[in-house]
Amino acid sequence: MTFEETLKARRSIRRYKDEPVAREQIEACIQAAILAPSWKNSQTPRFYIVQSPEIRRQVDQDGLAPFNAKNAENAAVLVVMTFVRDKSGWGNDGQPANEGGNSWGWFDLGLACENFCLQAADLGLGTLIMGIRDEAALKRILGIPENEVAGPVVALGHPDIDPVMPTRHDLADAAKFE
Ligand SMILES: Cc1cc2nc3c(=O)[nH]c(=O)nc-3n(C[C@H](O)[C@H](O)[C@H](O)COP(=O)(O)O)c2cc1C
């Protein structure tokens, strides 16, 4: 796929085939996420790959909104994405460098997450970013350290649906050339 084709091929997939994804493909998506830029190269995103059926059951039950668990039901894996807080967007003096504070950690996690999703799309795989999740439950189930903030749960699997792209702004609505 060309870069533009990959950009357009990525969709939020809310129905998956009950098929595994090869470990190499999961790793390729994580590697793509690791290539994302970050504040002072602080590289704070972390990835928890849920493969065990028992942990998956707990994440489905307590960590996700029921509609999200249903939509991701057959996805091969769930990836819980976190970032180490108080690093991205923070100065060497241990203080926030500007008004953004830990928003920069969220920003970096978003960049990593998008790389992950684009790599998956390029491999013909589907993803669903799920922001409606329960951080406390995810941290408890996965033993995520206290100094990490849990972001989205991302489903990864083989699409069983080919959704049309939801409408996007025209360039003139989103950009202002001065
Ligand atoms: C931060 C974030 C959180 C999201 N949370 C959810 C979610 O909890 N459940 C869901 O079904 N989709 C979720 N989405 C997917 C968006 O609804 C989707 O990206 C948007 O409608 C555009 O569709 P597309 O991804 O196919 O381009 C989320 C997307 C982002 C970026």
The ligand as a MOL file (V3000), in Angstrom:
LIG
                    3D

  0  0  0     0  0            999 V3000
M  V30 BEGIN CTAB
M  V30 COUNTS 31 33 0 0 0
M  V30 BEGIN ATOM
M  V30 1 C -9.1760 8.8810 21.7290 0
M  V30 2 C -10.2110 8.0380 21.0130 0
M  V30 3 C -11.1380 7.3240 21.7650 0
M  V30 4 C -12.0700 6.5220 21.1200 0
M  V30 5 N -12.9170 5.7540 21.8730 0
M  V30 6 C -13.7890 4.9160 21.2600 0
M  V30 7 C -14.5940 4.0360 22.0150 0
M  V30 8 O -14.5360 3.9590 23.2520 0
M  V30 9 N -15.4380 3.2040 21.3440 0
M  V30 10 C -15.5360 3.2220 19.9710 0
M  V30 11 O -16.3220 2.4470 19.4270 0
M  V30 12 N -14.7710 4.0530 19.2250 0
M  V30 13 C -13.8850 4.8860 19.8310 0
M  V30 14 N -13.0610 5.6800 19.0790 0
M  V30 15 C -13.1140 5.6070 17.6000 0
M  V30 16 C -13.7300 6.8640 16.9490 0
M  V30 17 O -15.1390 6.8420 17.1550 0
M  V30 18 C -13.3770 6.8560 15.4530 0
M  V30 19 O -11.9780 7.0030 15.3210 0
M  V30 20 C -14.0420 7.9820 14.6670 0
M  V30 21 O -15.4550 7.8250 14.6760 0
M  V30 22 C -13.5730 8.0460 13.2150 0
M  V30 23 O -13.7440 6.7960 12.5600 0
M  V30 24 P -12.4930 6.0370 11.9090 0
M  V30 25 O -11.5650 5.6520 13.0300 0
M  V30 26 O -13.0480 4.8500 11.1890 0
M  V30 27 O -11.7990 6.9990 10.9810 0
M  V30 28 C -12.1170 6.4900 19.6920 0
M  V30 29 C -11.1620 7.1900 18.9670 0
M  V30 30 C -10.2180 7.9470 19.6070 0
M  V30 31 C -9.1550 8.6650 18.7780 0
M  V30 END ATOM
M  V30 BEGIN BOND
M  V30 1 1 1 2
M  V30 2 1 2 3
M  V30 3 2 2 30
M  V30 4 2 3 4
M  V30 5 1 4 5
M  V30 6 1 4 28
M  V30 7 2 5 6
M  V30 8 1 6 7
M  V30 9 1 6 13
M  V30 10 2 7 8
M  V30 11 1 7 9
M  V30 12 1 9 10
M  V30 13 2 10 11
M  V30 14 1 10 12
M  V30 15 2 12 13
M  V30 16 1 13 14
M  V30 17 1 14 15
M  V30 18 1 14 28
M  V30 19 1 15 16
M  V30 20 1 16 17
M  V30 21 1 16 18
M  V30 22 1 18 19
M  V30 23 1 18 20
M  V30 24 1 20 21
M  V30 25 1 20 22
M  V30 26 1 22 23
M  V30 27 1 23 24
M  V30 28 2 24 25
M  V30 29 1 24 26
M  V30 30 1 24 27
M  V30 31 2 28 29
M  V30 32 1 29 30
M  V30 33 1 30 31
M  V30 END BOND
M  V30 END CTAB
M  END
